[in-house]
Amino acid sequence: MAIQTNINESLSSVFIEKYKQNEYASLARAVADMCQQALSKNGIPHKTQSRAKEPESLRKKIEQRERKNGRYRTLEDVHHDIVDLAGARIILERWEDRHFVKEIINETFKVQKEELKNEKSGYEAVHYRVYPKQNGWQCGPHTTEEEPLVEIQVQSWYMAQWANVEHDAQYKTSKGPSQAMSNSLDLWLQLSKLTEFLAEQTKAIKAKQDAKDKQKFRGRKHVGNHLDKWFSDDGNAADWAKNQKEMGSSTALEIYLDARGWKTPGSLNRLLYEHFGPEAQDEYSDVAAQYAGIDLNRVIYLMDRVVLNCGENCSGAFEIPNNHEVHAYKIQVILSTFIWMNRLFLPTYGWQRLFTRIEDQKTVREGILLLGMSARQNFAEESSLADDEVSKLNRLWDWFYESRDRPIMLAFTMSNQGAIRDVPKEKTDLRNALRPLIAALGRGMT
């Protein structure tokens, strides 16, 4: 039965007298806490607030509604009309997250109504009226069988700041805001909207750039163009790096990046910023000294730093194939090493001379002569090696593994860690690398 008031008794006074602000505050706080937990769990930057309507603010709102719509007949009519007695606010750092917030609110509460606010005053937000999914709340002049409503306001950070001031100007002065205050609020609102628009535009531009950075290079020319632009743009490379004019093989770099899973502008930029900054100049000089007789360029230096300067992480840098018999794998790695060296290091005689001046000529000569046989280059698909051939291969493998010549270390380590060249498709490069070396070793040159 509806609760009737005496004809001379103020309905607003009765409602306010029965209004349990503390319980509404507890309800609002509980809803805000539920929002806080759900949003934080989903990684959405935000701030939550809660409040129960102040009795004086409630009285003014009841009087405004009665002037506009006529007198209320019962206390239940007041309660059903004033839906923001308990309120929670979600202030978003990123306004575009409001779509995720909608999903979370619908999962967390029973939503009675969703309303997009776009008022003449300039206020923009999304308001939800929700029922908490729990029982036992008793607020105001209704029973525990009637679930209490809570209003959740979802606002941007900029709109929340403006709305606080605008609300105080509208409701906390008897005459309303002055003209000067109204003008100031209008200007503030426009600036807030402009700031919000610019923030969203900036994020959209960044998202577009991030997507571009994750797209794979289309080929060696794309890699080469990217390198040229990076070194020419101001603020990227240090002066010492710009003075190193030789770029190196973009084809070799493309193959290497692909083997590492780094064949994107974003991944390459990370490496370039790390190894061509001001603090790396002394390091470059130290590395250059270890490539005596070979023209050290930017690509070689970059690969050297990543491959030979990774410490304990080197062993896990690549996924080593496990579907090859060990001797076949060793042949592939060593042949790949020669292709890498022929691609990377100029002049050619500079790196080949490393093999003709070593002390253990026999091991290297026998091993390379063995690998120079075309049948052995196709070993993975053919017959097994003889015992003496296995011995020669193992000795050559150990020699590569223990070599301290920087160019050999770089090419061998790259191949051994998974960046294996496609030997069948690169036979011409392999022949160009091996023939003069085999000829020199065959003559027993030292």
C-alpha positions as CSV (number, residue, x, y, z in Angstrom):
1,M,0.0,0.0,0.0
2,A,1.2,3.5,-0.9
3,I,2.2,5.6,2.1
4,Q,0.0,8.7,2.2
5,T,1.0,12.0,3.7
6,N,-1.1,14.5,5.6
7,I,-2.4,17.3,3.4
8,N,-0.3,19.9,5.2
9,E,2.8,17.8,5.5
10,S,5.6,18.4,3.1
11,L,6.2,15.3,1.0
12,S,9.8,16.2,0.4
13,S,10.4,16.6,4.1
14,V,8.9,13.2,4.8
15,F,10.9,11.5,2.1
16,I,14.1,13.2,3.2
17,E,13.4,12.2,6.8
18,K,13.1,8.6,5.8
19,Y,16.1,8.9,3.4
20,K,18.9,6.7,4.8
21,Q,21.9,8.5,3.4
22,N,24.5,6.3,5.1
23,E,23.0,3.1,3.6
24,Y,22.9,4.6,0.1
25,A,26.5,5.7,0.6
26,S,27.5,2.1,1.5
27,L,25.6,0.9,-1.5
28,A,27.3,3.4,-3.8
29,R,30.7,2.6,-2.4
30,A,30.2,-1.1,-2.9
31,V,29.2,-0.6,-6.5
32,A,32.2,1.6,-7.1
33,D,34.5,-1.0,-5.5
34,M,33.0,-3.7,-7.9
35,C,33.7,-1.4,-10.8
36,Q,37.3,-0.7,-9.6
37,Q,38.1,-4.4,-9.3
38,A,36.6,-5.4,-12.7
39,L,38.3,-2.5,-14.6
40,S,41.6,-3.1,-12.9
41,K,41.5,-6.8,-13.8
42,N,41.0,-5.8,-17.4
43,G,43.8,-3.3,-17.4
44,I,41.7,-0.2,-18.1
45,P,43.2,3.1,-16.7
46,H,40.5,4.8,-14.6
47,K,39.4,6.3,-11.4
48,T,36.2,5.5,-9.4
49,Q,34.2,7.7,-7.1
50,S,31.0,7.2,-5.1
51,R,28.5,9.3,-3.3
52,A,25.0,9.3,-1.8
53,K,22.9,12.4,-2.6
54,E,23.0,15.1,0.0
55,P,19.7,15.8,1.7
56,E,19.7,19.5,0.6
57,S,20.5,18.5,-3.0
58,L,17.7,15.9,-2.8
59,R,15.2,18.5,-1.6
60,K,16.1,20.9,-4.4
61,K,15.7,18.1,-7.0
62,I,12.3,17.0,-5.7
63,E,11.1,20.6,-5.8
64,Q,12.4,21.1,-9.4
65,R,10.7,17.9,-10.5
66,E,7.4,19.0,-8.9
67,R,7.5,22.4,-10.5
68,K,8.1,20.7,-13.9
69,N,5.8,17.6,-13.6
70,G,3.4,18.3,-10.8
71,R,3.2,17.1,-7.2
72,Y,4.1,13.6,-6.2
73,R,1.3,11.6,-4.7
74,T,3.3,9.0,-2.7
75,L,6.8,8.5,-1.3
76,E,7.1,5.5,-3.7
77,D,6.5,7.9,-6.6
78,V,9.4,10.0,-5.4
79,H,11.7,7.0,-5.0
80,H,10.9,5.7,-8.5
81,D,11.5,9.1,-10.0
82,I,14.8,10.1,-8.2
83,V,17.1,7.4,-9.5
84,D,20.5,8.8,-8.5
85,L,20.2,8.6,-4.7
86,A,23.2,6.2,-4.9
87,G,25.8,7.1,-7.5
88,A,29.1,5.8,-8.7
89,R,31.4,7.4,-11.3
90,I,33.9,5.9,-13.6
91,I,36.4,8.4,-14.9
92,L,38.3,7.1,-17.9
93,E,41.8,8.1,-18.9
94,R,41.0,6.9,-22.4
95,W,37.5,7.8,-23.6
96,E,37.7,5.1,-26.2
97,D,37.7,2.5,-23.4
98,R,34.0,3.2,-22.8
99,H,33.0,0.4,-25.1
100,F,34.9,-2.1,-22.9
101,V,33.4,-0.5,-19.8
102,K,29.9,-1.2,-21.2
103,E,30.7,-4.9,-21.5
104,I,32.1,-5.0,-18.0
105,I,29.1,-3.2,-16.5
106,N,26.7,-5.6,-18.2
107,E,28.7,-8.6,-16.9
108,T,28.9,-7.2,-13.4
109,F,25.4,-5.8,-12.8
110,K,21.8,-6.1,-13.9
111,V,21.4,-3.1,-16.1
112,Q,18.0,-1.5,-16.1
113,K,18.8,1.4,-18.5
114,E,21.7,2.8,-20.5
115,E,21.5,6.4,-21.6
116,L,23.9,8.5,-23.7
117,K,24.0,12.0,-22.3
118,N,24.6,14.8,-24.8
119,E,23.0,17.8,-23.2
120,K,22.7,21.4,-24.3
121,S,25.1,22.5,-21.6
122,G,27.8,20.4,-23.3
123,Y,27.8,17.6,-20.8
124,E,28.6,14.3,-22.5
125,A,28.7,10.9,-20.7
126,V,27.1,7.5,-20.5
127,H,24.8,6.8,-17.6
128,Y,23.8,3.4,-16.4
129,R,21.1,2.4,-14.0
130,V,22.0,-0.9,-12.4
131,Y,20.9,-3.4,-9.8
132,P,23.8,-4.9,-7.8
133,K,23.8,-8.7,-8.1
134,Q,23.4,-9.2,-4.4
135,N,20.6,-9.0,-1.8
136,G,20.2,-7.5,1.6
137,W,20.3,-3.8,0.9
138,Q,17.7,-1.7,2.6
139,C,17.8,2.0,1.6
140,G,15.1,4.6,1.9
141,P,11.4,3.9,2.1
142,H,11.3,0.6,0.3
143,T,11.6,-3.0,1.4
144,T,14.4,-5.5,0.9
145,E,12.2,-7.2,-1.8
146,E,12.6,-4.2,-4.0
147,E,16.1,-4.0,-5.4
148,P,17.9,-0.6,-5.0
149,L,19.0,1.2,-8.1
150,V,22.5,2.7,-8.5
151,E,23.4,5.2,-11.2
152,I,26.9,4.7,-12.7
153,Q,28.2,7.7,-14.7
154,V,31.0,7.0,-17.2
155,Q,32.9,10.1,-18.1
156,S,36.2,11.1,-19.6
157,W,38.7,12.7,-17.4
158,Y,38.3,16.1,-19.0
159,M,34.5,16.0,-18.8
160,A,34.6,14.9,-15.2
161,Q,36.6,18.0,-14.2
162,W,34.2,20.3,-16.1
163,A,31.1,18.6,-14.8
164,N,32.2,19.1,-11.2
165,V,32.6,22.8,-11.5
166,E,29.4,23.2,-13.7
167,H,27.4,21.2,-11.1
168,D,28.6,23.4,-8.3
169,A,27.8,26.6,-10.3
170,Q,24.3,25.4,-11.1
171,Y,23.1,23.8,-7.8
172,K,25.2,25.4,-5.1
173,T,24.2,29.0,-5.6
174,S,20.6,30.3,-5.2
175,K,20.7,32.5,-8.3
176,G,22.6,30.2,-10.6
177,P,25.9,31.0,-12.3
178,S,26.7,34.6,-13.3
179,Q,27.2,35.5,-17.0
180,A,31.0,35.6,-16.4
181,M,30.9,32.1,-14.9
182,S,28.8,30.8,-17.7
183,N,31.2,32.2,-20.3
184,S,34.1,30.7,-18.4
185,L,32.4,27.3,-18.3
186,D,31.6,27.4,-22.0
187,L,35.2,28.2,-22.8
188,W,36.5,25.5,-20.5
189,L,34.1,23.0,-22.1
190,Q,35.3,23.8,-25.6
191,L,38.9,23.5,-24.5
192,S,38.2,20.2,-22.8
193,K,36.5,18.8,-25.9
194,L,39.4,20.1,-28.1
195,T,42.0,18.5,-25.8
196,E,40.0,15.2,-25.8
197,F,39.8,15.3,-29.6
198,L,43.5,15.9,-29.9
199,A,44.3,13.2,-27.4
200,E,42.2,10.7,-29.5
201,Q,43.8,11.9,-32.7
202,T,47.3,11.4,-31.2
203,K,46.4,7.9,-30.0
204,A,45.0,7.1,-33.5
205,I,48.2,8.3,-35.2
206,K,50.3,6.2,-32.7
207,A,48.1,3.2,-33.3
208,K,48.6,3.6,-37.1
209,Q,52.3,3.9,-36.6
210,D,52.4,0.9,-34.3
211,A,50.5,-1.2,-36.9
212,K,53.0,0.0,-39.6
213,D,55.9,-0.9,-37.4
214,K,54.6,-4.5,-37.1
215,Q,54.2,-5.0,-40.8
216,K,56.9,-7.2,-42.3
217,F,59.4,-5.7,-44.7
218,R,58.5,-6.5,-48.3
219,G,62.0,-7.3,-49.4
220,R,65.6,-6.2,-49.4
221,K,64.9,-2.9,-51.1
222,H,62.3,-2.1,-48.4
223,V,65.0,-2.9,-45.7
224,G,67.6,-0.7,-47.5
225,N,65.2,2.2,-47.9
226,H,64.3,2.0,-44.2
227,L,68.0,2.0,-43.2
228,D,68.7,5.0,-45.5
229,K,65.8,7.0,-44.0
230,W,66.6,6.1,-40.4
231,F,70.2,7.2,-40.6
232,S,69.3,10.4,-42.5
233,D,66.5,11.5,-40.1
234,D,67.6,13.9,-37.4
235,G,67.6,12.6,-33.8
236,N,68.1,8.9,-34.7
237,A,71.8,7.9,-35.2
238,A,74.6,9.6,-33.3
239,D,77.1,11.7,-35.3
240,W,79.8,9.0,-35.2
241,A,77.3,6.5,-36.8
242,K,76.3,8.9,-39.5
243,N,80.0,9.3,-40.4
244,Q,80.2,5.6,-41.2
245,K,79.0,5.9,-44.7
246,E,79.0,2.2,-45.8
247,M,75.6,0.6,-45.1
248,G,76.3,-3.0,-46.0
249,S,74.1,-5.8,-47.5
250,S,70.4,-5.1,-47.0
251,T,69.8,-8.6,-48.4
252,A,71.9,-10.2,-45.7
253,L,70.2,-8.1,-43.1
254,E,66.7,-9.0,-44.4
255,I,67.6,-12.8,-44.2
256,Y,69.0,-12.4,-40.7
257,L,66.0,-10.4,-39.4
258,D,63.6,-13.0,-40.9
259,A,65.5,-15.8,-39.1
260,R,65.2,-13.9,-35.8
261,G,61.5,-13.1,-36.3
262,W,62.5,-9.4,-36.4
263,K,61.6,-8.6,-40.0
264,T,59.6,-5.5,-39.1
265,P,60.4,-1.8,-39.0
266,G,59.6,-1.7,-35.2
267,S,62.1,-4.5,-34.4
268,L,64.8,-3.1,-36.7
269,N,64.4,0.4,-35.1
270,R,64.8,-1.1,-31.7
271,L,68.2,-2.6,-32.7
272,L,69.3,0.6,-34.5
273,Y,68.5,2.8,-31.5
274,E,70.3,0.4,-29.2
275,H,73.5,0.1,-31.1
276,F,74.0,3.4,-32.9
277,G,73.6,5.8,-30.1
278,P,76.3,8.2,-28.7
279,E,77.5,5.8,-26.0
280,A,78.3,3.1,-28.6
281,Q,81.2,5.0,-30.4
282,D,84.0,3.4,-28.3
283,E,82.3,0.0,-28.7
284,Y,82.3,0.5,-32.5
285,S,86.0,1.2,-32.5
286,D,86.8,-1.9,-30.5
287,V,84.8,-4.1,-32.8
288,A,86.3,-2.5,-35.9
289,A,89.8,-3.4,-34.7
290,Q,88.8,-7.1,-34.7
291,Y,87.8,-6.9,-38.4
292,A,91.3,-5.9,-39.6
293,G,91.5,-6.3,-43.4
294,I,87.7,-6.3,-43.8
295,D,85.6,-3.2,-44.5
296,L,83.3,-3.0,-41.4
297,N,80.0,-1.5,-42.3
298,R,76.8,-0.7,-40.4
299,V,75.1,-4.0,-41.2
300,I,78.1,-6.1,-40.1
301,Y,78.4,-4.1,-36.9
302,L,74.7,-4.4,-36.1
303,M,74.8,-8.2,-36.6
304,D,78.0,-8.5,-34.6
305,R,76.5,-6.6,-31.6
306,V,73.3,-8.7,-31.6
307,V,74.9,-12.1,-32.3
308,L,78.2,-12.0,-30.4
309,N,77.2,-9.6,-27.6
310,C,74.2,-11.4,-26.2
311,G,75.9,-13.2,-23.3
312,E,73.9,-16.0,-21.8
313,N,70.9,-15.3,-24.1
314,C,72.8,-16.4,-27.2
315,S,72.0,-20.0,-26.8
316,G,68.3,-19.3,-26.9
317,A,68.3,-16.7,-29.6
318,F,67.3,-19.1,-32.4
319,E,65.4,-22.3,-32.6
320,I,67.9,-24.9,-33.7
321,P,66.4,-27.5,-36.1
322,N,65.9,-30.9,-34.6
323,N,64.8,-32.8,-37.7
324,H,68.3,-33.4,-39.2
325,E,70.8,-36.1,-38.4
326,V,73.7,-34.4,-36.6
327,H,76.3,-34.7,-39.4
328,A,73.8,-33.3,-42.0
329,Y,73.2,-30.4,-39.7
330,K,76.9,-29.7,-39.3
331,I,77.4,-29.7,-43.1
332,Q,74.4,-27.3,-43.5
333,V,75.8,-24.9,-40.8
334,I,79.3,-24.8,-42.2
335,L,78.2,-24.3,-45.8
336,S,75.8,-21.6,-44.5
337,T,78.8,-20.0,-42.8
338,F,80.7,-19.6,-46.1
339,I,77.6,-18.1,-47.8
340,W,77.2,-15.6,-44.9
341,M,80.9,-14.7,-45.1
342,N,80.8,-14.2,-48.9
343,R,77.7,-12.0,-48.5
344,L,78.9,-9.9,-45.6
345,F,82.6,-9.4,-45.9
346,L,84.5,-7.4,-48.5
347,P,86.9,-7.7,-50.1
348,T,86.5,-11.4,-50.6
349,Y,90.2,-12.1,-50.2
350,G,90.1,-10.4,-46.9
351,W,88.0,-13.1,-45.2
352,Q,89.5,-16.0,-47.3
353,R,92.9,-15.1,-46.1
354,L,91.8,-16.0,-42.6
355,F,91.7,-19.6,-43.7
356,T,95.0,-19.7,-45.4
357,R,97.1,-18.3,-42.6
358,I,96.0,-20.6,-39.8
359,E,98.3,-23.1,-38.2
360,D,96.2,-26.2,-38.6
361,Q,96.1,-26.2,-42.4
362,K,95.4,-29.9,-42.7
363,T,92.1,-29.9,-40.7
364,V,90.7,-27.0,-42.6
365,R,91.9,-28.1,-46.0
366,E,90.6,-31.6,-45.6
367,G,87.3,-30.5,-44.2
368,I,86.7,-27.8,-46.8
369,L,87.7,-30.1,-49.7
370,L,85.2,-32.6,-48.4
371,L,82.4,-30.0,-48.3
372,G,83.4,-28.7,-51.7
373,M,82.2,-32.0,-53.3
374,S,78.7,-31.3,-54.7
375,A,77.5,-34.7,-53.4
376,R,78.4,-33.7,-49.8
377,Q,76.4,-30.4,-50.2
378,N,73.3,-32.6,-50.9
379,F,74.2,-34.9,-48.0
380,A,70.9,-34.3,-46.2
381,E,69.0,-36.2,-48.9
382,E,71.6,-38.8,-49.7
383,S,73.8,-41.5,-48.2
384,S,75.7,-41.5,-45.0
385,L,79.3,-40.4,-44.6
386,A,82.2,-42.8,-44.3
387,D,84.0,-43.0,-41.0
388,D,87.0,-41.0,-42.2
389,E,84.7,-38.4,-43.6
390,V,82.9,-38.1,-40.3
391,S,86.2,-37.5,-38.6
392,K,87.2,-34.8,-41.0
393,L,83.8,-33.1,-40.6
394,N,83.9,-33.2,-36.8
395,R,87.4,-31.8,-36.8
396,L,86.3,-29.0,-39.0
397,W,83.3,-28.3,-36.9
398,D,85.4,-28.1,-33.8
399,W,87.8,-25.7,-35.5
400,F,84.9,-23.4,-36.4
401,Y,83.5,-23.7,-32.9
402,E,86.8,-22.7,-31.3
403,S,87.9,-20.0,-33.9
404,R,88.5,-16.6,-32.4
405,D,88.6,-14.7,-35.7
406,R,85.7,-12.3,-35.5
407,P,84.3,-12.6,-39.0
408,I,84.4,-16.4,-38.7
409,M,82.8,-16.3,-35.3
410,L,80.0,-14.0,-36.5
411,A,79.1,-16.1,-39.6
412,F,79.4,-19.5,-37.8
413,T,77.4,-18.4,-34.8
414,M,74.6,-16.9,-36.9
415,S,74.3,-20.2,-38.8
416,N,74.7,-22.4,-35.7
417,Q,72.0,-20.5,-33.9
418,G,69.4,-21.0,-36.7
419,A,70.0,-18.4,-39.4
420,I,70.9,-21.1,-41.9
421,R,71.2,-20.0,-45.5
422,D,69.2,-21.9,-48.2
423,V,72.1,-23.8,-49.7
424,P,70.3,-25.4,-52.6
425,K,69.0,-22.0,-53.8
426,E,72.3,-20.2,-53.1
427,K,74.7,-22.7,-54.8
428,T,76.2,-19.9,-56.9
429,D,77.1,-17.9,-53.8
430,L,78.5,-21.1,-52.3
431,R,80.6,-21.8,-55.3
432,N,81.9,-18.3,-55.5
433,A,83.0,-18.6,-51.8
434,L,84.5,-22.1,-51.9
435,R,86.3,-22.3,-55.3
436,P,89.1,-19.8,-54.8
437,L,89.4,-21.0,-51.2
438,I,89.7,-24.6,-52.2
439,A,92.2,-23.7,-54.9
440,A,94.3,-21.9,-52.4
441,L,94.1,-24.6,-49.8
442,G,94.7,-27.3,-52.4
443,R,98.0,-25.7,-53.2
444,G,98.9,-25.8,-49.6
445,M,99.2,-22.0,-49.2
446,T,100.0,-20.5,-45.9
